[in-house]
């Protein structure tokens, strides 16, 4: 579905209420804006960006990688006392 948004004085963009409800955007949420290669604009919630990065990280390190394993992997980099 296509929505219309208007830029108000000061550069504020009003996102239609129906779209905010559908996307789970609430007052005070942080949104991330990104210009795509075609000059378009992508709008994502901060939570969406975090989930996307978590999926990329899991794909890179595997589903069983943990903080404990990370610390063990890095222990050899630490200077001995």
N, C-alpha and C positions, 0 to 999 in steps of 0.2 A: 504494500500500500504506500502511496505517496502522501507526504504531509507538507504543509506550508509553515514556514517559520519566518518571523520578521526580526530584523535587527533594529533595536531601539537606540536612542541616543546613549552614548557611552559604550557602544559595542555590545550591548546585551542582546542575547538571542533567546526568544521565548519558544520553548519546545511545547508543542500541543499536549494538553493534559492526557489525552487518550494514549499518545505515544509514551509519555512518561510512565503511565500506569503499566502499559504492556512491557516496558523495559525495566520496570522496578526502580526507576529514578525517583528519589525523594528529595525534598528540600534539604539543602546543605550538602548533598553528595558532591564529591569531586569527580569531574569528568576529564577525560584525556582526549585531546584533539590531535589528529594527525593528518597531514596532507599526503595524499597518495600520489603515485607516479603520474597519474592523469590529471592532477590538479584538483581532484575531488577532496572531500573532507570526511574523515571517519571520526565518529564520536563514540567513546566507550566509557563505561564507568571505571573507576579505579579498581574495583573488585574484579571486573572482567579482565583488565590488564594483568593483575596479579595472577589470576587463574591461568591465563594464557602462558605467562612466563613459567609458572609451576609445571604446566604440561611440557613445555620445551625442555625444562631442566630434567624432568623425569625421563623424557625421551633420550636425553644425552647421557645420563648417568645410570639409568635403569630403575625399575620400580622398587628395588629393595635397598637402595642407597639411603643411608641414614646419617644423622649428625654424628653419631658415635663412629661410624665408618670414616666419615670425612676427617674427624679429629685423629683417628688412627693413621689414616693416609698422610696426614700433614705432620705427624709427630716426628718423623725423620728430618723434617725441615727445621725443627726447633733446636736451638743450641743446647748442649748438655750443660748442666750446672756443675 
